[in-house]
Amino acid sequence: MNFQMTNYLTRWALLHGVGAPYVTRMFEEFALPPFIPVESQMAPDPEFSTVVFPNPEEGRSTWAESFKTATAAVGRCKLTPA
């Protein structure tokens, strides 16, 4: 596979932390630039204590921690659909 790298930084929001080890390894295995973790969401949390409602489709409040982390890292952020 041939990946084209860009100047984009990747922020990873897990919302409940379950996927952290897998996503971290995937980035390493594919030699992708490290992502910016949302630290408050990296550990498993069955209570979803960092969000009002843990459904990604619920909008702005669900992504508040993610946008805060991205903005702190780069000063501005852009949401791009996968």
Secondary structure, DSSP 4 states (H G I P E B T S, - for coil): --PPP-S---EE--SSSTTHHHHHHHHHHTTPPPPEE-GGGSS--TT-TTSSS--GGG-GGGGHHHHHHHHHHHS-------
